[in-house]
Amino acid sequence: MTHRNMSTQPARIAPDAPPLGFREFVALVAALMALTALGIDSMLPALPAIGDALGVKTANERQLVITAFLIGFGVAQLAHGPLADRFGRKPVLGVALAAYVIANFVAAFSASFELLLIARFIGGTAIAASRVVTVALVRDCYSGRAMARVMSLAFIVFMAAPVLAPTVGQTILLFGSWRLIFAMIGVISAGVLLWFWMRMPETLHPIDRMPLSFRRLAGGWRMTITDRWSLGYTLASTALMGALYGFINSVQQIVFDVFDAPKLLVLVFAITASTMAVANFLNSRIVMVVGTRRISHSALVGLILLSGLHLVVALAGWETLATFAVIQALTMGCFGLATSNFSAMAMENMGAIAGTASSVQGFTTVTVGALIGAGIGQAFDGTTVPLFLGFFVAGLIALAIVALVERGRLFRPT
């Protein structure tokens, strides 16, 4: 079979119709995406218990349980994308989900912190397929504002995971060991794997399958990083994701140590996650009319203003748990509006190589973002200042990048 020239052939236009019912399609996409959040956020209440059980010396070192997962999640996306473009979406994601189930059960029975980190890294590499293949799968079926709408609706369901995951983790700790949390993730992942395998057909058209070759991969990577929208909005998302991962790394210690309110961690996390869900629902209702640029650019400016306000509050010594929860929740709402649209805009010209492009974009946003987030987390000094400074600087960097991409023409309708 002759493969088309990636540098000259226009992207296949998505049919804007899923291979199964719209509601089930969105729910399945959301469930696949939620497995990643579940693997991260359910750990937060258990970090002190994990540290005590496995002899972790410092509180900041416990953050490696999150960072190891994120690094694996980011790096592996470079492999999952080309594999999905060659062999199809379904077999690649099916094998990866099975590996994720196994990795979580290995983590559940880990006898050392080192083995736990290895299992977490492997689990991250496996579940990375859910990010790459899911975005490519949606791009197979939708494009433009319709794709942004689908991703926003999926994010509404997806954001239930951060709301519920810490609660589930905390509940398990009341009745059993932290090891049961990993076992629970394994069981849920097995259920999603069964649902996906039985209901989702292959969405990659046979003529769109790409050969596995260095030349082809290099061509796909080159297209992804030389397209102005793809590169620019990927880098802007990377800056914001770094701030998000800094929050995830720091929030347990902030609530436990700064505010001495460990029982309120679940509530604080639920509040911040809920505003992100509301923001994505709002985006799904208005994006077809208002447009991705107007929404995301306005949200980015809002994020900068709110994080700057929060930094002033922290430096002035006015910080309370209430101010932390409220201002951070509003900031997360802006984050949700910005990043969901940034992702759609980054993929707009990548239809011909959706899997490869998604893998490169995911590798960049997650791996670099995880390193930025680890830096923010390790800077924790018993105050909230490092976190808010991280959000403020990340927002400014993202705004500068977006301004360059748009050549100064922000808030455009199209």
Contacts in CASP RR format, 6 or more apart in sequence:
PFRMAT RR
TARGET T0000
AUTHOR 0000-0000-0000
METHOD contacts of the structure
MODEL  1
MTHRNMSTQPARIAPDAPPLGFREFVALVAALMALTALGIDSMLPALPAI
GDALGVKTANERQLVITAFLIGFGVAQLAHGPLADRFGRKPVLGVALAAY
VIANFVAAFSASFELLLIARFIGGTAIAASRVVTVALVRDCYSGRAMARV
MSLAFIVFMAAPVLAPTVGQTILLFGSWRLIFAMIGVISAGVLLWFWMRM
PETLHPIDRMPLSFRRLAGGWRMTITDRWSLGYTLASTALMGALYGFINS
VQQIVFDVFDAPKLLVLVFAITASTMAVANFLNSRIVMVVGTRRISHSAL
VGLILLSGLHLVVALAGWETLATFAVIQALTMGCFGLATSNFSAMAMENM
GAIAGTASSVQGFTTVTVGALIGAGIGQAFDGTTVPLFLGFFVAGLIALA
IVALVERGRLFRPT
1 207 0 8 1.000
3 210 0 8 1.000
3 211 0 8 1.000
3 216 0 8 1.000
4 352 0 8 1.000
6 216 0 8 1.000
6 219 0 8 1.000
6 220 0 8 1.000
6 223 0 8 1.000
6 352 0 8 1.000
6 353 0 8 1.000
7 219 0 8 1.000
7 223 0 8 1.000
9 352 0 8 1.000
10 352 0 8 1.000
11 349 0 8 1.000
11 350 0 8 1.000
11 351 0 8 1.000
11 352 0 8 1.000
12 205 0 8 1.000
12 208 0 8 1.000
12 351 0 8 1.000
12 352 0 8 1.000
13 143 0 8 1.000
14 139 0 8 1.000
14 140 0 8 1.000
14 141 0 8 1.000
14 142 0 8 1.000
14 143 0 8 1.000
14 146 0 8 1.000
14 147 0 8 1.000
14 351 0 8 1.000
15 141 0 8 1.000
16 141 0 8 1.000
16 142 0 8 1.000
16 143 0 8 1.000
16 146 0 8 1.000
17 141 0 8 1.000
18 25 0 8 1.000
18 141 0 8 1.000
18 142 0 8 1.000
19 25 0 8 1.000
19 141 0 8 1.000
19 200 0 8 1.000
19 201 0 8 1.000
19 203 0 8 1.000
20 28 0 8 1.000
20 199 0 8 1.000
20 200 0 8 1.000
20 201 0 8 1.000
24 199 0 8 1.000
25 141 0 8 1.000
25 150 0 8 1.000
26 150 0 8 1.000
26 153 0 8 1.000
26 154 0 8 1.000
26 157 0 8 1.000
27 157 0 8 1.000
28 195 0 8 1.000
28 196 0 8 1.000
28 199 0 8 1.000
28 200 0 8 1.000
29 134 0 8 1.000
29 137 0 8 1.000
29 138 0 8 1.000
29 150 0 8 1.000
29 154 0 8 1.000
30 153 0 8 1.000
30 154 0 8 1.000
30 155 0 8 1.000
30 156 0 8 1.000
30 157 0 8 1.000
30 158 0 8 1.000
31 157 0 8 1.000
31 192 0 8 1.000
31 195 0 8 1.000
32 93 0 8 1.000
32 130 0 8 1.000
32 134 0 8 1.000
32 192 0 8 1.000
32 196 0 8 1.000
33 130 0 8 1.000
33 131 0 8 1.000
33 134 0 8 1.000
33 154 0 8 1.000
33 155 0 8 1.000
33 158 0 8 1.000
34 157 0 8 1.000
34 158 0 8 1.000
34 160 0 8 1.000
34 161 0 8 1.000
35 97 0 8 1.000
35 100 0 8 1.000
35 127 0 8 1.000
35 130 0 8 1.000
35 161 0 8 1.000
35 185 0 8 1.000
35 188 0 8 1.000
35 189 0 8 1.000
35 192 0 8 1.000
36 73 0 8 1.000
36 127 0 8 1.000
36 130 0 8 1.000
36 131 0 8 1.000
37 158 0 8 1.000
37 159 0 8 1.000
37 161 0 8 1.000
37 162 0 8 1.000
37 165 0 8 1.000
38 161 0 8 1.000
38 165 0 8 1.000
38 185 0 8 1.000
38 188 0 8 1.000
39 69 0 8 1.000
39 104 0 8 1.000
39 127 0 8 1.000
39 165 0 8 1.000
39 185 0 8 1.000
40 66 0 8 1.000
40 69 0 8 1.000
40 70 0 8 1.000
40 165 0 8 1.000
40 248 0 8 1.000
41 161 0 8 1.000
41 162 0 8 1.000
41 165 0 8 1.000
41 166 0 8 1.000
41 248 0 8 1.000
41 269 0 8 1.000
42 165 0 8 1.000
42 166 0 8 1.000
42 168 0 8 1.000
42 169 0 8 1.000
42 181 0 8 1.000
42 184 0 8 1.000
42 185 0 8 1.000
43 50 0 8 1.000
43 65 0 8 1.000
43 66 0 8 1.000
43 181 0 8 1.000
44 166 0 8 1.000
44 248 0 8 1.000
44 251 0 8 1.000
44 252 0 8 1.000
44 265 0 8 1.000
44 269 0 8 1.000
45 166 0 8 1.000
45 169 0 8 1.000
45 170 0 8 1.000
45 173 0 8 1.000
45 252 0 8 1.000
45 265 0 8 1.000
45 266 0 8 1.000
46 169 0 8 1.000
46 173 0 8 1.000
46 178 0 8 1.000
46 181 0 8 1.000
47 62 0 8 1.000
47 63 0 8 1.000
47 65 0 8 1.000
47 252 0 8 1.000
48 59 0 8 1.000
48 62 0 8 1.000
48 252 0 8 1.000
48 256 0 8 1.000
49 173 0 8 1.000
49 177 0 8 1.000
49 178 0 8 1.000
50 56 0 8 1.000
50 62 0 8 1.000
50 65 0 8 1.000
50 113 0 8 1.000
50 116 0 8 1.000
50 178 0 8 1.000
51 62 0 8 1.000
51 113 0 8 1.000
53 177 0 8 1.000
53 178 0 8 1.000
54 110 0 8 1.000
54 112 0 8 1.000
54 113 0 8 1.000
54 116 0 8 1.000
55 113 0 8 1.000
56 62 0 8 1.000
56 113 0 8 1.000
59 253 0 8 1.000
59 257 0 8 1.000
60 253 0 8 1.000
60 377 0 8 1.000
60 378 0 8 1.000
60 380 0 8 1.000
63 249 0 8 1.000
63 374 0 8 1.000
63 377 0 8 1.000
63 378 0 8 1.000
64 117 0 8 1.000
65 116 0 8 1.000
65 117 0 8 1.000
65 120 0 8 1.000
66 245 0 8 1.000
66 248 0 8 1.000
66 249 0 8 1.000
67 249 0 8 1.000
67 370 0 8 1.000
67 374 0 8 1.000
68 117 0 8 1.000
68 118 0 8 1.000
68 120 0 8 1.000
68 121 0 8 1.000
69 120 0 8 1.000
69 121 0 8 1.000
69 123 0 8 1.000
69 124 0 8 1.000
70 124 0 8 1.000
70 245 0 8 1.000
70 366 0 8 1.000
70 367 0 8 1.000
70 369 0 8 1.000
70 370 0 8 1.000
71 121 0 8 1.000
71 367 0 8 1.000
71 370 0 8 1.000
71 371 0 8 1.000
72 121 0 8 1.000
72 122 0 8 1.000
72 123 0 8 1.000
72 124 0 8 1.000
72 125 0 8 1.000
72 128 0 8 1.000
72 367 0 8 1.000
73 123 0 8 1.000
73 124 0 8 1.000
73 125 0 8 1.000
73 127 0 8 1.000
73 128 0 8 1.000
73 131 0 8 1.000
73 366 0 8 1.000
73 370 0 8 1.000
74 124 0 8 1.000
74 128 0 8 1.000
74 362 0 8 1.000
74 363 0 8 1.000
74 366 0 8 1.000
74 367 0 8 1.000
74 370 0 8 1.000
75 125 0 8 1.000
75 128 0 8 1.000
75 363 0 8 1.000
75 367 0 8 1.000
76 124 0 8 1.000
76 125 0 8 1.000
76 126 0 8 1.000
76 128 0 8 1.000
76 129 0 8 1.000
77 128 0 8 1.000
77 131 0 8 1.000
77 132 0 8 1.000
77 358 0 8 1.000
77 359 0 8 1.000
77 360 0 8 1.000
77 362 0 8 1.000
77 363 0 8 1.000
77 366 0 8 1.000
78 359 0 8 1.000
78 360 0 8 1.000
78 363 0 8 1.000
79 359 0 8 1.000
80 92 0 8 1.000
80 96 0 8 1.000
80 128 0 8 1.000
80 129 0 8 1.000
80 132 0 8 1.000
80 133 0 8 1.000
80 359 0 8 1.000
81 92 0 8 1.000
81 132 0 8 1.000
81 133 0 8 1.000
81 136 0 8 1.000
81 355 0 8 1.000
81 356 0 8 1.000
81 358 0 8 1.000
81 359 0 8 1.000
82 210 0 8 1.000
82 212 0 8 1.000
82 216 0 8 1.000
82 217 0 8 1.000
82 355 0 8 1.000
82 356 0 8 1.000
82 359 0 8 1.000
83 92 0 8 1.000
83 212 0 8 1.000
84 92 0 8 1.000
84 93 0 8 1.000
84 129 0 8 1.000
84 132 0 8 1.000
84 133 0 8 1.000
84 136 0 8 1.000
84 204 0 8 1.000
84 355 0 8 1.000
84 359 0 8 1.000
85 136 0 8 1.000
85 204 0 8 1.000
85 208 0 8 1.000
85 209 0 8 1.000
85 210 0 8 1.000
85 353 0 8 1.000
85 354 0 8 1.000
85 355 0 8 1.000
85 356 0 8 1.000
86 209 0 8 1.000
86 210 0 8 1.000
86 211 0 8 1.000
86 212 0 8 1.000
87 209 0 8 1.000
88 202 0 8 1.000
88 204 0 8 1.000
88 209 0 8 1.000
89 133 0 8 1.000
89 136 0 8 1.000
89 137 0 8 1.000
89 140 0 8 1.000
89 202 0 8 1.000
89 203 0 8 1.000
89 204 0 8 1.000
90 196 0 8 1.000
90 197 0 8 1.000
90 200 0 8 1.000
90 201 0 8 1.000
90 202 0 8 1.000
92 129 0 8 1.000
92 133 0 8 1.000
93 129 0 8 1.000
93 130 0 8 1.000
93 133 0 8 1.000
93 134 0 8 1.000
93 196 0 8 1.000
94 129 0 8 1.000
94 193 0 8 1.000
94 196 0 8 1.000
94 197 0 8 1.000
95 129 0 8 1.000
96 126 0 8 1.000
96 127 0 8 1.000
96 128 0 8 1.000
96 129 0 8 1.000
96 130 0 8 1.000
96 133 0 8 1.000
97 126 0 8 1.000
97 127 0 8 1.000
97 129 0 8 1.000
97 130 0 8 1.000
97 189 0 8 1.000
97 192 0 8 1.000
97 193 0 8 1.000
97 196 0 8 1.000
98 193 0 8 1.000
99 122 0 8 1.000
99 123 0 8 1.000
99 126 0 8 1.000
100 123 0 8 1.000
100 124 0 8 1.000
100 126 0 8 1.000
100 127 0 8 1.000
100 186 0 8 1.000
100 189 0 8 1.000
101 186 0 8 1.000
101 189 0 8 1.000
101 190 0 8 1.000
101 193 0 8 1.000
103 119 0 8 1.000
103 120 0 8 1.000
103 122 0 8 1.000
103 123 0 8 1.000
103 124 0 8 1.000
103 126 0 8 1.000
104 119 0 8 1.000
104 123 0 8 1.000
104 182 0 8 1.000
104 183 0 8 1.000
104 185 0 8 1.000
104 186 0 8 1.000
104 189 0 8 1.000
105 182 0 8 1.000
105 183 0 8 1.000
105 186 0 8 1.000
106 115 0 8 1.000
106 119 0 8 1.000
106 122 0 8 1.000
107 116 0 8 1.000
107 119 0 8 1.000
107 120 0 8 1.000
107 123 0 8 1.000
107 182 0 8 1.000
108 179 0 8 1.000
108 180 0 8 1.000
108 181 0 8 1.000
108 182 0 8 1.000
108 183 0 8 1.000
109 179 0 8 1.000
110 116 0 8 1.000
110 119 0 8 1.000
127 189 0 8 1.000
128 366 0 8 1.000
131 358 0 8 1.000
131 362 0 8 1.000
131 366 0 8 1.000
132 355 0 8 1.000
132 358 0 8 1.000
132 359 0 8 1.000
132 362 0 8 1.000
133 355 0 8 1.000
133 358 0 8 1.000
135 343 0 8 1.000
135 347 0 8 1.000
135 354 0 8 1.000
135 355 0 8 1.000
135 358 0 8 1.000
136 204 0 8 1.000
136 354 0 8 1.000
136 355 0 8 1.000
136 358 0 8 1.000
137 200 0 8 1.000
137 203 0 8 1.000
138 147 0 8 1.000
138 150 0 8 1.000
138 151 0 8 1.000
138 154 0 8 1.000
139 147 0 8 1.000
139 347 0 8 1.000
139 350 0 8 1.000
139 351 0 8 1.000
139 354 0 8 1.000
139 355 0 8 1.000
139 358 0 8 1.000
140 203 0 8 1.000
140 204 0 8 1.000
140 205 0 8 1.000
140 354 0 8 1.000
141 150 0 8 1.000
141 203 0 8 1.000
142 149 0 8 1.000
142 150 0 8 1.000
143 348 0 8 1.000
143 351 0 8 1.000
144 292 0 8 1.000
144 344 0 8 1.000
144 348 0 8 1.000
145 287 0 8 1.000
145 288 0 8 1.000
145 291 0 8 1.000
145 292 0 8 1.000
145 344 0 8 1.000
146 288 0 8 1.000
147 344 0 8 1.000
147 347 0 8 1.000
148 283 0 8 1.000
148 287 0 8 1.000
148 292 0 8 1.000
148 340 0 8 1.000
148 341 0 8 1.000
148 344 0 8 1.000
149 284 0 8 1.000
149 287 0 8 1.000
149 288 0 8 1.000
151 340 0 8 1.000
151 343 0 8 1.000
151 344 0 8 1.000
152 280 0 8 1.000
152 281 0 8 1.000
152 283 0 8 1.000
152 284 0 8 1.000
152 287 0 8 1.000
152 340 0 8 1.000
153 280 0 8 1.000
153 281 0 8 1.000
153 284 0 8 1.000
155 276 0 8 1.000
155 277 0 8 1.000
155 280 0 8 1.000
155 336 0 8 1.000
155 340 0 8 1.000
156 277 0 8 1.000
156 280 0 8 1.000
156 281 0 8 1.000
156 284 0 8 1.000
159 273 0 8 1.000
159 274 0 8 1.000
159 276 0 8 1.000
159 277 0 8 1.000
159 280 0 8 1.000
160 277 0 8 1.000
162 269 0 8 1.000
162 270 0 8 1.000
162 272 0 8 1.000
162 273 0 8 1.000
162 276 0 8 1.000
163 269 0 8 1.000
163 270 0 8 1.000
163 273 0 8 1.000
163 274 0 8 1.000
163 277 0 8 1.000
166 265 0 8 1.000
166 266 0 8 1.000
166 269 0 8 1.000
166 270 0 8 1.000
167 266 0 8 1.000
167 270 0 8 1.000
168 181 0 8 1.000
168 184 0 8 1.000
169 181 0 8 1.000
169 184 0 8 1.000
170 265 0 8 1.000
170 266 0 8 1.000
172 178 0 8 1.000
172 180 0 8 1.000
172 181 0 8 1.000
172 184 0 8 1.000
173 181 0 8 1.000
208 352 0 8 1.000
210 216 0 8 1.000
210 353 0 8 1.000
210 356 0 8 1.000
217 356 0 8 1.000
220 353 0 8 1.000
220 356 0 8 1.000
220 357 0 8 1.000
220 360 0 8 1.000
221 356 0 8 1.000
221 360 0 8 1.000
223 230 0 8 1.000
223 350 0 8 1.000
223 353 0 8 1.000
223 357 0 8 1.000
224 230 0 8 1.000
224 231 0 8 1.000
224 350 0 8 1.000
224 353 0 8 1.000
224 356 0 8 1.000
224 357 0 8 1.000
224 360 0 8 1.000
224 361 0 8 1.000
225 231 0 8 1.000
225 360 0 8 1.000
227 349 0 8 1.000
227 350 0 8 1.000
228 405 0 8 1.000
229 345 0 8 1.000
229 346 0 8 1.000
229 348 0 8 1.000
229 349 0 8 1.000
229 405 0 8 1.000
230 346 0 8 1.000
230 347 0 8 1.000
230 349 0 8 1.000
230 350 0 8 1.000
230 357 0 8 1.000
230 361 0 8 1.000
231 405 0 8 1.000
232 346 0 8 1.000
232 401 0 8 1.000
232 402 0 8 1.000
232 404 0 8 1.000
232 405 0 8 1.000
233 342 0 8 1.000
233 343 0 8 1.000
233 345 0 8 1.000
233 346 0 8 1.000
233 402 0 8 1.000
233 405 0 8 1.000
234 342 0 8 1.000
234 346 0 8 1.000
234 360 0 8 1.000
234 361 0 8 1.000
234 362 0 8 1.000
234 364 0 8 1.000
234 365 0 8 1.000
235 364 0 8 1.000
235 401 0 8 1.000
236 300 0 8 1.000
236 342 0 8 1.000
236 397 0 8 1.000
236 398 0 8 1.000
236 401 0 8 1.000
236 402 0 8 1.000
236 405 0 8 1.000
237 339 0 8 1.000
237 342 0 8 1.000
237 343 0 8 1.000
237 346 0 8 1.000
237 361 0 8 1.000
237 365 0 8 1.000
237 398 0 8 1.000
238 364 0 8 1.000
238 365 0 8 1.000
238 368 0 8 1.000
238 369 0 8 1.000
238 372 0 8 1.000
239 369 0 8 1.000
239 372 0 8 1.000
239 394 0 8 1.000
239 395 0 8 1.000
239 397 0 8 1.000
239 398 0 8 1.000
239 401 0 8 1.000
240 300 0 8 1.000
240 303 0 8 1.000
240 335 0 8 1.000
240 338 0 8 1.000
240 339 0 8 1.000
240 342 0 8 1.000
240 394 0 8 1.000
240 395 0 8 1.000
240 398 0 8 1.000
241 339 0 8 1.000
241 365 0 8 1.000
241 366 0 8 1.000
241 369 0 8 1.000
241 372 0 8 1.000
242 368 0 8 1.000
242 369 0 8 1.000
242 370 0 8 1.000
242 372 0 8 1.000
242 373 0 8 1.000
242 376 0 8 1.000
242 394 0 8 1.000
243 307 0 8 1.000
243 335 0 8 1.000
243 372 0 8 1.000
243 373 0 8 1.000
243 376 0 8 1.000
243 390 0 8 1.000
243 391 0 8 1.000
243 394 0 8 1.000
243 395 0 8 1.000
244 335 0 8 1.000
244 373 0 8 1.000
245 369 0 8 1.000
245 370 0 8 1.000
245 372 0 8 1.000
245 373 0 8 1.000
245 374 0 8 1.000
245 376 0 8 1.000
246 372 0 8 1.000
246 373 0 8 1.000
246 374 0 8 1.000
246 375 0 8 1.000
246 376 0 8 1.000
246 377 0 8 1.000
246 387 0 8 1.000
246 390 0 8 1.000
247 272 0 8 1.000
247 328 0 8 1.000
247 332 0 8 1.000
247 387 0 8 1.000
247 391 0 8 1.000
249 373 0 8 1.000
249 374 0 8 1.000
249 376 0 8 1.000
249 377 0 8 1.000
249 378 0 8 1.000
249 380 0 8 1.000
250 376 0 8 1.000
250 377 0 8 1.000
250 380 0 8 1.000
250 386 0 8 1.000
250 387 0 8 1.000
251 265 0 8 1.000
251 268 0 8 1.000
251 269 0 8 1.000
252 265 0 8 1.000
253 380 0 8 1.000
253 382 0 8 1.000
254 324 0 8 1.000
254 380 0 8 1.000
254 382 0 8 1.000
254 384 0 8 1.000
254 387 0 8 1.000
255 261 0 8 1.000
255 262 0 8 1.000
255 264 0 8 1.000
255 265 0 8 1.000
255 268 0 8 1.000
255 321 0 8 1.000
256 262 0 8 1.000
256 265 0 8 1.000
257 382 0 8 1.000
258 319 0 8 1.000
258 382 0 8 1.000
258 383 0 8 1.000
258 384 0 8 1.000
259 320 0 8 1.000
259 321 0 8 1.000
259 324 0 8 1.000
261 321 0 8 1.000
264 321 0 8 1.000
267 325 0 8 1.000
268 321 0 8 1.000
268 324 0 8 1.000
268 325 0 8 1.000
271 325 0 8 1.000
271 326 0 8 1.000
271 329 0 8 1.000
272 325 0 8 1.000
272 328 0 8 1.000
272 329 0 8 1.000
272 332 0 8 1.000
273 332 0 8 1.000
274 329 0 8 1.000
275 329 0 8 1.000
275 330 0 8 1.000
275 332 0 8 1.000
275 333 0 8 1.000
276 332 0 8 1.000
276 333 0 8 1.000
276 335 0 8 1.000
276 336 0 8 1.000
278 333 0 8 1.000
279 299 0 8 1.000
279 332 0 8 1.000
279 333 0 8 1.000
279 334 0 8 1.000
279 335 0 8 1.000
279 336 0 8 1.000
279 337 0 8 1.000
280 336 0 8 1.000
280 337 0 8 1.000
280 340 0 8 1.000
282 337 0 8 1.000
283 295 0 8 1.000
283 336 0 8 1.000
283 337 0 8 1.000
283 340 0 8 1.000
283 341 0 8 1.000
286 295 0 8 1.000
287 295 0 8 1.000
287 341 0 8 1.000
290 413 0 8 1.000
291 341 0 8 1.000
291 413 0 8 1.000
291 414 0 8 1.000
292 341 0 8 1.000
292 344 0 8 1.000
292 345 0 8 1.000
293 341 0 8 1.000
293 345 0 8 1.000
293 406 0 8 1.000
293 410 0 8 1.000
293 411 0 8 1.000
293 412 0 8 1.000
293 413 0 8 1.000
293 414 0 8 1.000
294 411 0 8 1.000
294 412 0 8 1.000
294 413 0 8 1.000
295 337 0 8 1.000
295 341 0 8 1.000
296 337 0 8 1.000
296 338 0 8 1.000
296 341 0 8 1.000
296 342 0 8 1.000
296 345 0 8 1.000
297 402 0 8 1.000
297 406 0 8 1.000
297 410 0 8 1.000
297 411 0 8 1.000
298 337 0 8 1.000
298 411 0 8 1.000
299 333 0 8 1.000
299 334 0 8 1.000
299 335 0 8 1.000
299 336 0 8 1.000
299 337 0 8 1.000
299 338 0 8 1.000
299 341 0 8 1.000
300 334 0 8 1.000
300 338 0 8 1.000
300 395 0 8 1.000
300 398 0 8 1.000
300 399 0 8 1.000
300 402 0 8 1.000
301 399 0 8 1.000
302 334 0 8 1.000
303 331 0 8 1.000
303 334 0 8 1.000
303 335 0 8 1.000
303 338 0 8 1.000
303 391 0 8 1.000
303 395 0 8 1.000
304 392 0 8 1.000
304 395 0 8 1.000
304 396 0 8 1.000
304 399 0 8 1.000
306 327 0 8 1.000
306 330 0 8 1.000
306 331 0 8 1.000
306 334 0 8 1.000
307 331 0 8 1.000
307 388 0 8 1.000
307 390 0 8 1.000
307 391 0 8 1.000
307 392 0 8 1.000
307 395 0 8 1.000
308 388 0 8 1.000
308 391 0 8 1.000
308 392 0 8 1.000
309 327 0 8 1.000
310 323 0 8 1.000
310 324 0 8 1.000
310 327 0 8 1.000
310 328 0 8 1.000
310 331 0 8 1.000
310 384 0 8 1.000
310 388 0 8 1.000
310 391 0 8 1.000
311 385 0 8 1.000
311 388 0 8 1.000
311 389 0 8 1.000
311 391 0 8 1.000
311 392 0 8 1.000
313 319 0 8 1.000
313 323 0 8 1.000
313 327 0 8 1.000
314 383 0 8 1.000
314 384 0 8 1.000
314 385 0 8 1.000
314 388 0 8 1.000
315 385 0 8 1.000
319 383 0 8 1.000
319 384 0 8 1.000
324 384 0 8 1.000
331 391 0 8 1.000
338 398 0 8 1.000
343 361 0 8 1.000
346 361 0 8 1.000
347 354 0 8 1.000
347 357 0 8 1.000
347 358 0 8 1.000
347 361 0 8 1.000
350 357 0 8 1.000
350 358 0 8 1.000
351 357 0 8 1.000
372 394 0 8 1.000
376 386 0 8 1.000
376 387 0 8 1.000
376 390 0 8 1.000
377 386 0 8 1.000
377 387 0 8 1.000
379 386 0 8 1.000
380 386 0 8 1.000
380 387 0 8 1.000
402 410 0 8 1.000
403 410 0 8 1.000
406 412 0 8 1.000
END
